[in-house]
Amino acid sequence: MAHECISVFDIFKIGVGPSSSHTLGPWRAALQFLAELKKAGRTLSEIQHVSVLLYGSLAKTGHGHGTDIAVQLGLCGDDPVTFDVSRINEKMDDIRRSKTLLLGGEKLVAFDPLEDISFLYEESLPFHPNALTFLVTFEDGGQQAATYYSIGGGFVVKEGEVAGAASQVDLPFPIDTARQLLQFCIKTGYSISELVMENELAWRSEAATREGVLNIWRVMKECTYRGSHTAGELPGGLHVARRAAALNKKLLKGSTYTDYDSWIMAIRQGGNHFAYTLDWVSCFALAVNEENASFGRVVTAPTNGAAGVIPAVLQYFITFCDGYNENKIIQFILTASEIGSIFKKRSTISAAMGGCQAEIGVSSAMAAAALTECLGGSQRQVLMAAEIAMEHHLGLTCDPIGGLVQVPCIERNTMGAIKAITASQLALQSNPELAKVSLDAVVKTMWDTAMDMNSKYKETSDGGLAVNIPISLPEC
């Protein structure tokens, strides 16, 4: 089996909420389909009609996750990294009203979302629950179809292809397991983040990696600040009130500030006692995931549903531990990415495959490891922190009410962040040589648990809270 090469920018992707596997992945799949048509020598001007089939989990929770919206934006050729999210509703209204879609920004084709996007609730493809097929009909009567799988975290695999095949490079430190990671650290004397930076050089210069990582943090930071100052109700029909802005206002007790930097200064002036710090970690996490639920711009960390854990813990570190330090921010994100890649390779980061342990659990493990390295922990303590965080998320189900990434998803990010900080503190105060459970063992256990978990607890909204909380939602 070929080694899968995963970069920090594969784990951390800038995109649009509410779901990396149900929104960002299908969006990227649509873009990939258009690119492959052109590569095969077919121009978009030759296309007469396009339709989309959604299977399994993409069908069952697709309306709540905005999968139909994502595929339309992708078919229009819009970039999830740069598209103005404030224009989403306007663009969807235009397509619905005109029953046309500007394919790839080039060819206007007839397209009725109600007719041309099919939600196949009772059909699932064997490779992965998140599957979708694009079918185009050409002016000459010919047809072409392609099926893609959104396997979590915005990663997309085309049917018949190998995951990660397009990003194969020769890494100086090919890592699939925590054991291999530790061995390379012992052999070289590198910290985990230093080892990751050496691997990133296979793709680009150190300066480019640093710039890209700081841009990832910029998006996280802006999302946290924006979410902490936006009140109102989340879209989707559940009538969930946003809480981060009210909590932010309550905690600051009338303090004045004008921007992110003065906001952080105002927070610090409130002290660092336990309850105060705890409330702020929750506020940071709530802010990000309320933005995510509102189709805001977020970073997969490693998914959209778990996008608030890592920014909340990193913001906690910056605000209450070390102050703003670019080197530490880069260290944090690089370390987190390596832990995330191990889970991606040896288990899953898809809730549709493994339940919420694959999203909140993995993000908590990533954050715990990153915080531990930034606080001076050894490589073994870093891995121990990741293990502790995941161990106490094992078996966590994914049961979103109404198929929306709101209840219980948003609060779960606060829990994941707090568990990450606790896991880090435990690891820093422990001797890893005495640990009974290794990170590799917990990764395997998570995968075993995922395989045993009933499918109704894997992002289908067929079980758990999703069926026990009475709601009345519109079809879309």
N, C-alpha and C positions, 0 to 999 in steps of 0.2 A: 504493500500500500504506500502510495507516494506521500511524502511529508507535505502537509498543508501549511503554506506560508501566510501568516496573518500579521499585518502591520497594525500599528497603533491607530491608523486612520481607517482600518477596517472595523475595529471594535468601536471607535468613536466616530460617528458619522453625523454631519449636520443635516437636519431634515425638518419635516413638518409632522406634528402630532396627528392623531392620538396614539398610533401604534406603529412600531418599526416593522413588524411582521405583516400587519394587515393594512397599513397605509404606505409607509416608505418602501417596503419590499415590492408590492404590486406596482407602485409608481415607477420604481427603477426597472421592473420587469417590462413595463410598457415601453420605456425608453430603449431598453435593450432590444426589444422586438423590432422597433423602428430602425435601429442601427443595423440589425442583422438583415433586414429587408434590403437596405441600401447596399450593404456589403455583398449581398447575393446578386446585385445588379438590377434590382427592381426599384424604379423610382416611385415616389409617393403619388405622383400624378397619374399613375396607372391604376390606382386603387379606387374601386367603386363603393365598397362597403366594408365595414369592420364590426366585429362583435366580440364579446368577452364572456367566457364561462367561468364562474367561481365555484370551487368545490370545497367540501368539508368545512373546516373552521372558518375559512374565508367567506363561505356562504352564510353560515349560521350567525356569525357576529359581524358580517361585512357592513351592514347599514350603520351599526353603532360605532364601528371603527373607521367609517368613511372610506371603505375599500372602493366603492363605486366612484366616489369623488377622486380618489387617487389615480385610478386607471384612466379616467377621463383627462386629468391633468397631464399624466404621462403620455397619453396618445396625442395630446396637443403639443408635445415636445417641451413642456415647461420643466425647469430644473428645480428639484426640491430644495436645493441649497440656496438658491437666489430668488425663487418666485415670491412675489409680494403676497404674503398670506392674507392681507386685508382684502384682496381681490378674489378670494376663493368663492364666496357666495355669489358675487356678481357674475363670475365666469360660469358657474353652474347654472345660474338663472338664464344666461344667454343661450347655453346649450339646450336646456329644457324648452325654452320658448321657441327657438329657431329650429329645433330638431336637426341641427347640423353641428359638425365638429371640424375644426381646422386641423387636420391631421399633420402632426409634425410641424405645425405653423406654416404649412405649404399648400395642402390640398383640402378644399372644403368638401366633406362627404356627408351624406345623410346619416344621422345618428340620433336615435331616440333612446335615452338611458333606460326607460322602462321596458323597452323591447329588446335592446341590443346588449344589455348586461343581464345575464341569467344567473340567478342564485340557486344552485343545485344543492338544496339542503340535505337531500338523502344520498348524495353521491360523494365518495371520497376516493382519492387516488392512493395507491399503496406506498409510494415513496415518502410522502409527508402530508399531513392534514391540510397544509396551506398551499393549495394548488390553483392555478388559473391558466386558461387557454385563450389565446388570441387567434381569431380567424379572419382573414381578409379575402375578399373577392375582387379580382381584377377586372378591368374593363373588357378584357378578352374572354371572360368567363372562367378563367383559371382561379384556383384557390390555394391558399397557403396557411398553415396553422402551426403554432408552436406552443408548447406547454412549459410553464415555469413553476418552480416551487420557492416560496418565500420561507426560508428555513430559520428565521429569527434574526433580530438585530439589523435588519435591512439587507442581509445576505440573500442573494438570489441564485438559484441553480436551474439551468435549463435541462429539461428531460433528456437523458442520455449523456450528459456531461458530468465531469467530476467537480465537486466543490473545490473552489480555490485554484483550479487549474490555470486560470488566466493570470494569476499573480505569482507564479512560481519563480523564485530567484534562489541563488545560492547563498544561504545564510551562514555566517561564521559559527553561529550557535543554534542549530536546529533543535527546537524544543517541542515535545509533545506532552511531557509529564512534569509534575513538580519535582520528582526525583532527578530528572535530567537537568532541570533548571538549577537545582541546588548543587549538583555535581559540577556544572559549568562555573557557578559562582565560587565554589571552593577551589577549583583548578586555576581560575584567573584572578581571584581576589576581588572581582567586581561586585558591586551591589546589583540588585535585580534591575534597577532603572539603568544603570550603566551598561549592563548586558543587553538590554532592550535597545538602547541607543546604538550599540555596535551593530545589531541586526538591522536597524533602520537604515544604516549606511548602505545596505545592499539596494535600497530603493532610491535614496536621495542623500544630499549633503546634510551634515549635522545642523547647519544654519537653517536649511529648509524645514527640517523636522522640528526644530525649536519654534520657528515661526508658525508652522501648522498647528503645533500643540497649543501655543499661546492663543491662536485663533479659536481653537476648540474651547479653551477656557473663556475667551471673550464672549462667545455665544452662550455658554453656561451662565456666566456672570450677568449678562444682559437679561437673560430669561428669568433668573432669580430676582433681579431688581424689578423687572416689569411685573412679574407675578405677585410680588410683595406690595404692589401699589395699584392693583386692578381689582376692583370690587365687582359685584354683580352675580349673575347666575350662569352656570355652565350650560352649553348647548346640549341638545339631545333629547329633552323631554323628561328627564328625571327630576328636574327643578332642584338641582344641587347648588347650594350657595357657596360661592368662593369664600374661603376663610383666611387666607394668608394676609390679605390687606388689613382686615380688622385686627388680626393678631399683631401684625407689625405696628399698627397705630397704638394699640393698647400697651405693648411693651415699651415703646419709645416715650410714652407719657408727654406728648407735646413737644418733644425735641425737634428742632428745625435743621434742615439739610437741603442741599440743592442737587446733589448727584450721588452716584454710587460711592465715591470715596468719602464724602461727608456723611453719608448714611452709615457706613461701617464705623466711622469715628463716633457717631452718635450711639451706635449699638455698644461699642466698647465702654462708653462712659457709664453704662448701666451696671457695670461690674461683671463678674464671672462666677457667681454662685450657681449651684447645681440647677435649681429650678429655672433660673433665667436662661442659662445656657441650653438646657433641654428644650425650652420653649422656642428658642431661636433656631435650633436644629430642625425642629418640626416646621417652623415657619418657612425656612429655606426649602425644605422638601415639598411642602404643600404648594409653595409658589411655583416651582418648576412644573409640577404635575397638573396644576390647574391651568397653566399655560398649554401644556401638552393636550389636555382634554378639550381645549378651545381652538385646536388646529393652529397652535402657535409654533414658532421656530424653536426647536430643542435639539439636543445632541443625544444620540443613542448611547446608553451607558450601562450595560451594553445594548439595551433596548429602549424604546420610548416609554413603555409601561413602567419601567424602572429608572426613568431618566432623572429622577430627583435625588436618588441616594448619594451618588458620587458628588454632584455639585454641593449638596448639603454638607457632606463631611468635609470636602475641601474648603467650603466657605467657613465651616466651624474652625478648621485649622488656621486659616488666614485671620479670622476675626478674634479667636480666643487663645491661639497657641503661639504663632510665629510672626504674624504680620505679613504684609504682601511681599513675596519674594519669588521672582520669576523662576529661579532655579528650582525652588521647592515645588512650585506648581508643575513644572515639567517633570520633576522626579515623581510626583504624585501620579500624574496621568500615565506616564510610561510604566510604572509599577502596576497600576491598576489594569492596564491593557494586557500585560502578560498573564495575569491571573485569569482574566476574561478569556483569553485565547486558549488556555488550557481547558477550561470548561467547554468552550466551543468545540475543541477537537476531541475531547474524551467523553463528553456527555452532550448537553444541548443548552442553548440559550433561548429556546423557543417554548413559550408557555403552551402552545398548541401541541407540542411534543412531550413536555415534561411538567406542565403545571406552573404555578407561580414560583416554585423553588428555582426554576430555570431563569427567572427574571429578577425578582427581588432578592432571592437567595444569592445568585451569582453577583449581582451588583453590590450586595452587602459584603461579600467575600472580597471583591475587588477593592472596595473602599477601605475595608479593615486592613488589608495588606498595604495599600498605599499610605494610609495614615501611619502605620507602624514603621515603615521605612523612613518617612519624613520626620518621625519623632525619635529617630536614632536606633531603631530596633535592628537586630542582626538579620541575616537572610533567613535563618531558621525561625526566628520570631515572626518575620513577615509571613511566611508560609503557615505558621501556626495560627496567626490571626485570621487568615483566610479560611482555614479549616474550621475554626471555632464559629465564625460567622455563618458558614454554610451548614454546619452540623445542626444548628438550631433553626434552620429553615427547611430541613428535609421534610418532604411530604406536603408542603404548602400547595394548596390547590389554586387553580385559576377559575373563578366563578363570577365573572363580571355581570352585574345586574343590567339587564337590557342590552347586553353586548357592548356596553359603553366602558371606556377606560376611566371610570370615576369611582364607583363603589364596588369593591373595597380598595381598588387600586391606588387611589391617591393617598389614603392613610397608610397603606402598606409601605409606601416610600418613607414615611416618617419612622416606622418601625425598623425598616431595613437600615436606615441611617444610624439610629440609636444603637442597634445591635452591632453595627460595624465599629462604633466608637468603643462600646463595651468589650468587644472581641479584641480590639487593639490593646486596650488597657490590660486585659487579662494576659495577653501574650507578652506584653512588655514586663509584666510582673512574674512571669513564669520561666521555667527552664524547659526549652523545647525537647531536650534529651529525654525528659520524663513523660512526654506526651504519649498517650496510648493510641491516638488516631492520627494518621497522616493525611495530608491534603489529597494525595492520590486515592486513598481509601474512601474519603468522603465524596470525591468526584465520581468514583465507581458506584458508590452507594446511591448517589443522586440519580445516576442513570438507571440503576436497577429499580429504584423507586418509581422513576418515570415510566419504565416499561410495565410495571405492575399496576400503575394508577389507572382507574377507570376513565375511559375517554370523556365521560360527562364532566370531569373535573379539569379538562384540558382546553380551556378557552372556547367552549361551545355554548356556554350559558344554558346547558341542559341539567345542571346540578348545583348543589351548594346554595349559597345566598341567592343565586340567580333564579332559583325556583321557589325559594322560601320567603322572598320579600314581594308582597303584592304590588304590582305597578300597572300602569296603563300607558303604553307608549305608542306613538304613531309608527306605521310600518317603516318610515324612512325619515 
